Amino acid sequence: MNPTTEDVKKFWEANPLCAEYIKHELGTREFFEEHNKMRRVEEPLEFQRKVYEYDQWNGKSVLDIGCGTGYVVSLYAGNGAQVTGVDIAQKSVWVTKKDLRYMG
């Protein structure tokens, strides 16, 4: 069976990225703190800085397709980029907005 776009959308609406592994409610400050710790275990910040070059995008526009929990969006934004995040799942867009609100 080949999944349709609607199948993919339904999956991500029901299973936000990494949410099943985090004990805190989706979208809470505690959720993002735990999520960030998990990401930094898998991808240490020094590695991320080399790969994503966050500091090279100050004042520039960045498009994150498949923004998930907003992790990458928030790091680019935190380094001064003008970021647009899109995702097939509206729940992911909602979670990304929550993350950005916590950042200020």
C-alpha positions as CSV (number, residue, x, y, z in Angstrom):
1,M,0.0,0.0,0.0
2,N,1.3,3.5,-0.9
3,P,0.4,6.1,1.7
4,T,-1.4,9.2,0.4
5,T,-0.6,12.7,1.4
6,E,-3.7,12.6,3.6
7,D,-2.3,9.4,5.3
8,V,1.0,11.2,6.1
9,K,-0.9,14.3,7.4
10,K,-3.1,12.1,9.7
11,F,0.0,10.3,11.0
12,W,1.9,13.5,12.0
13,E,-1.3,15.1,13.4
14,A,-1.6,12.0,15.7
15,N,2.1,11.6,16.4
16,P,3.9,14.9,16.8
17,L,7.7,14.5,16.4
18,C,9.3,12.9,19.5
19,A,6.2,13.6,21.6
20,E,5.7,10.0,22.6
21,Y,9.1,10.0,24.3
22,I,8.5,13.1,26.4
23,K,6.5,12.8,29.7
24,H,5.4,16.5,29.7
25,E,2.3,17.8,27.9
26,L,2.9,18.8,24.3
27,G,3.6,22.5,23.9
28,T,4.5,23.2,27.6
29,R,7.8,24.8,28.6
30,E,8.8,21.5,30.2
31,F,8.1,19.7,27.0
32,F,10.5,21.9,25.0
33,E,13.1,21.7,27.7
34,E,13.0,17.9,27.6
35,H,12.9,17.9,23.8
36,N,15.9,20.2,23.5
37,K,17.9,17.9,25.8
38,M,17.0,14.9,23.7
39,R,18.0,16.7,20.5
40,R,21.4,17.8,22.0
41,V,22.2,14.2,23.0
42,E,21.6,13.1,19.4
43,E,23.1,16.3,17.8
44,P,25.4,18.2,20.2
45,L,25.2,21.9,19.8
46,E,28.7,22.2,18.4
47,F,27.8,19.7,15.7
48,Q,24.6,21.6,14.9
49,R,26.4,24.9,14.6
50,K,28.7,23.4,12.0
51,V,25.8,21.7,10.0
52,Y,23.1,24.4,10.3
53,E,25.4,27.4,10.5
54,Y,22.7,29.3,12.6
55,D,25.0,32.3,13.2
56,Q,25.5,32.8,9.4
57,W,21.8,33.6,8.9
58,N,21.4,36.8,11.0
59,G,19.1,39.1,9.1
60,K,18.5,36.6,6.3
61,S,15.4,34.6,5.4
62,V,15.2,30.9,6.2
63,L,12.4,28.5,5.2
64,D,12.1,25.3,7.3
65,I,9.9,22.8,5.5
66,G,8.7,20.2,7.9
67,C,9.2,22.3,11.0
68,G,8.0,19.6,13.4
69,T,8.4,20.9,17.0
70,G,10.1,24.1,15.9
71,Y,13.5,23.2,17.2
72,V,15.5,24.3,14.2
73,V,13.2,27.3,13.6
74,S,13.8,28.5,17.1
75,L,17.6,28.2,16.8
76,Y,17.7,30.2,13.5
77,A,15.3,32.8,15.0
78,G,17.4,33.0,18.1
79,N,20.4,33.9,15.9
80,G,18.5,36.7,14.2
81,A,17.2,35.0,11.1
82,Q,13.7,35.8,9.7
83,V,12.3,32.2,9.7
84,T,9.2,30.7,8.1
85,G,8.3,27.2,9.2
86,V,5.7,25.1,7.4
87,D,4.5,21.6,8.0
88,I,1.9,19.2,6.7
89,A,0.5,18.9,10.2
90,Q,-1.3,21.9,11.7
91,K,-0.4,20.5,15.2
92,S,3.3,20.9,14.3
93,V,2.7,24.5,13.3
94,W,0.9,25.1,16.6
95,V,3.8,23.5,18.6
96,T,6.4,25.6,16.7
97,K,4.4,28.8,17.5
98,K,4.3,27.8,21.2
99,D,8.1,27.2,21.2
100,L,8.7,30.7,19.7
101,R,6.4,32.3,22.2
102,Y,8.5,30.8,25.0
103,M,11.6,32.2,23.4
104,G,10.0,35.7,23.2
